């Protein structure tokens, strides 16, 4: 019995024919990296292969590392195994990895979303035999509104807070979500202030995307300067000493988890906006159908429920344990940046 083209090991997803790992969670010699979030791009690998737009992101996070960058759809071979990177739509530089050998094709999504956010290269469905998919929001309860509706609500919320003489504090992950929010904040309402973790990452990304101007919150920033304006901050800043000087303020979080009111209450957030950089339920299903895959492997998220649904609808679906964490992993990226 031949071994599968990709295997799940204690170090990560492994292609033994090429001796390369995909988003390994332990240090390896050669790693193909889908994107820059901490749960998918970890320190300690000897070589990082990724999309060229992701290189500035991971070098900012990880320091001096050996990298090789490729363009979308550009093929490269490792030990006669054919690889290519394709847009995942998750964040800037996020890729799916296509792996082909002897006519067999596997696709590993990393994290992905189907909605075009205007800053990331939009998701591209790739035909394959086996599809390895995340399912962070793999429940029917998760159904996203169009981005423009949510962003209008955010700007309206900011304007209302300004009228009441309060500072608006909007929480979003330092890499990905923060830039998506920043891109569409209306600067005619006021000034956009940023936490250091978000400011630093946004500066890395400015050469790739045109963002509105921002102003870094420093020790010298006064409460008067902040009143009526908006502050973008990572979730880990909530409840910190950094935020206390901003009173009076109103808080909000932009996340897929805001679908559940209990999540907002547990995090002591005043307002929740449902905005995710992952697929919702329908996005997952439509993506899988578009691949034509016969076999589906479900990783992080509601994997048991989602894979059972797929089996009930005729797919050869199963789960595999990984150390990817979905939006929780992105929160940790922000946390590490703060600490």
C-alpha positions, 0 to 999 in steps of 0.5 A: 500500500503506497503512502499518501502524498501528504501525511500528518506527523508530529512535526506537521504536514509532510511530503516524504517524496519531497522531504518538505513540510507544510506549515510545520509546528516544530522546526524542520529543514525545509518548510512551505509556509502558507501565511504569516500568522504565528500558528502557521509560520513558526520560528526555527526552520532552516528554510522558508518557502512562501509567496514573495509578499509573505516574506516581509511579514515573516521576516518582521515576525521571525527575524533573520531567516532563509527565505525563497519567494514565488509568485501565484501559480509559479511552479517549482519542483522538489525531488520531482514533486510539483508545487505551486502557490495559489491565493487563499484570500485570508490575509495579504500574501496568504497561499494555498499549496498545490502538490502534484506527483504522478497525476495525483493532486492535493491542495492544502488551504492553510487559512482562507476566505472566499470574500474579496476584502480588497487588500488580499489577492482573492481566493482561487479554487483549485481542482484537486483529488484531496483537499485539506481544509480548515473549518474554523467556522464550520457551523451553519450558525456562521453566515457573514454579511457582505463586508461593505455592510459591516464596515458601514456599521463600524464607521457609523458607530465611530461617528456616533461615539464622536458625537458623544465625546468618546474615544472609539477603541476597535480591536482586531488582530495585528496582522490581517484584520487590523489592516482590513479595518484600517483600509475602510475607516473614513478619515473625514470622521477623525484621526486613526490612532494605532497601537504599536503592534498594529502600527509596526505591522502596517508599516511592513505592508504599506509598500503593498497596499495604500492605507489611510494615514495613522498616528501611533499612540505613545506615552506622550499622547493625551486624552484630549488628542484621542477624544472623538477619534478611533484607536486600532488595537490588538485584542490583548490590549483590552484591560491593559494599563495602556488603554486606561488613559483613554477614558471615556471610551467605547470598545468594539471587536471585529471577529467571526466570534462576535456571531455569539453574544456570549463571546462579546460578554466574556470579553467585556466588549461594548459592541461586536462586529461580525467580520472574519478572515475565514470562510463561513459555513457556506463559503467552506461548502462552496469551496470544497464543491469547486475543487471537485475533490473526492477526499476532504481532510478537515483540520482546525475548527469545528472539524468533527461536526463539519466532516460528519456533515460532508460524509452525510453528503457523499464526501470521503471526509475525515479529520486530522489533528494539527496545532493550527488555531484559527482566529485564536492563533491570530490573537496570539500573534497580536499578544506576542507583539504586545508583550 
